[in-house]
Amino acid sequence: MGYYFSTILNEKDFEKAIEKVTLELKNEGFGILTEIDITQTLKNKLDVDFKKYRILGACNPPVAYEALTHEEKIGLFLPCNVVVLENESGEIEVAAVDPVASMIAVKNEKLASVAQEIQQKLKNAIEKLG
């Protein structure tokens, strides 16, 4: 089983791609709690140049709440990470973690439907971008 799903965007402008990803996630009930600019972080900390790479921490509050009521430590898997990166070909790719794959390690049957719901919402957002 894979641990993510992804698509290549038609968009060539990285910042516009971030806006589109954020909008599609919002349409599926997600907000962005964190945004980590890996490119800038690596430049600041290590003085290295790295491709355009941003991690968006997406959260769907009602579903996150439900998951937390079933499994107290599920916060270790929250928020759902969505990566926007410029790949080797210069294309902008968007990848989202597969929450169903993540939940295998948790071994709590009550989380199965929650993970499937989030998986479908993330897939919907990613598919609309491609």
NORWOVEN-V313297 format. One record per helix or strand of 2 or more residues. SS is the DSSP state (A for helix, B for strand). FROM is the first residue (numbers start at 1). LEN is the number of residues. Records with the same first field share a line. If there is no record, write none. Layout:
SS=FROM-LEN  FROM-LEN
This chain:
B=4-5  31-7  53-7  80-7  92-6
A=14-14  38-9  61-10  72-6  99-5  109-21
